[in-house]
Amino acid sequence: MGALENELNLGPTSAGWLREIGVTTLDELREMGAVTAYCLAKARHERASLNLLYALHGALTGQKWNALSPKTKAQLQKEAAGFRFGE
């Protein structure tokens, strides 16, 4: 298993989904951004839930996904809803 599985909030499934979209390190996730990574993973895996979005954001900010504030979760949802592929 790669380093992604060792990051906060990330397990084998989410790390595998990230690898499928070209993300193999936390730095690459940081460069892509949590919202973009979530939307790309969601496009490939319908079962990816908002918990993945929260987990990715938490991995980048050093927070447990379930400890994010409602305000942060709402902002992430808004950004994901506005995501457009290829822009």
C-alpha positions in Angstrom: 0.0 0.0 0.0 1.1 3.5 -0.7 1.5 6.5 1.5 -2.0 7.8 0.9 -3.5 5.1 3.1 -1.4 6.4 6.0 -2.9 9.9 5.8 -5.6 11.1 8.2 -9.1 10.1 7.0 -7.9 8.1 4.0 -8.1 4.3 3.8 -7.5 1.8 1.0 -10.7 2.6 -0.9 -10.3 6.3 -1.0 -6.6 6.0 -1.7 -7.4 3.7 -4.6 -9.9 6.2 -6.0 -7.3 9.0 -5.7 -4.7 6.9 -7.5 -7.2 6.4 -10.4 -7.4 10.1 -10.9 -3.6 10.6 -10.8 -3.2 11.5 -7.1 -0.5 9.5 -5.4 0.7 11.8 -2.6 -0.8 14.3 -0.2 1.1 17.1 -2.1 -0.6 16.1 -5.3 -4.0 16.1 -3.5 -3.1 19.6 -2.1 -2.3 20.8 -5.7 -5.5 19.4 -7.1 -7.7 20.4 -4.2 -10.2 18.4 -2.2 -13.2 19.5 -4.3 -11.7 18.7 -7.6 -10.4 15.3 -6.4 -13.8 14.5 -4.9 -15.7 15.4 -8.1 -13.3 13.4 -10.3 -13.6 10.4 -8.0 -17.4 10.8 -7.8 -17.6 10.8 -11.6 -15.9 7.4 -11.6 -17.5 5.9 -8.5 -21.1 6.7 -7.9 -21.0 5.4 -4.4 -18.5 8.0 -3.3 -20.3 10.1 -0.7 -19.9 13.5 0.7 -17.9 11.8 3.5 -15.1 11.4 0.9 -15.2 15.2 0.3 -15.0 15.9 4.0 -12.2 13.3 4.4 -10.1 14.8 1.6 -10.5 18.3 3.1 -9.7 17.0 6.5 -6.6 15.2 5.2 -5.4 18.5 3.8 -6.2 20.5 7.0 -5.3 18.0 9.6 -8.9 17.5 10.9 -11.0 14.4 11.3 -13.7 14.4 8.6 -16.5 14.1 11.2 -15.2 17.1 13.2 -15.6 19.6 10.4 -18.0 22.4 11.2 -21.4 22.6 9.5 -20.3 25.8 7.9 -17.2 24.1 6.4 -19.3 21.2 5.2 -21.8 23.5 3.6 -19.1 25.5 1.8 -17.5 22.3 0.5 -20.9 21.1 -0.8 -21.5 24.4 -2.5 -18.1 24.3 -4.2 -18.7 20.7 -5.3 -22.2 21.5 -6.7 -20.6 24.3 -8.7 -17.8 22.2 -10.1 -17.6 22.0 -13.9 -15.4 19.5 -15.7 -12.8 21.0 -18.1 -13.0 24.5 -16.7 
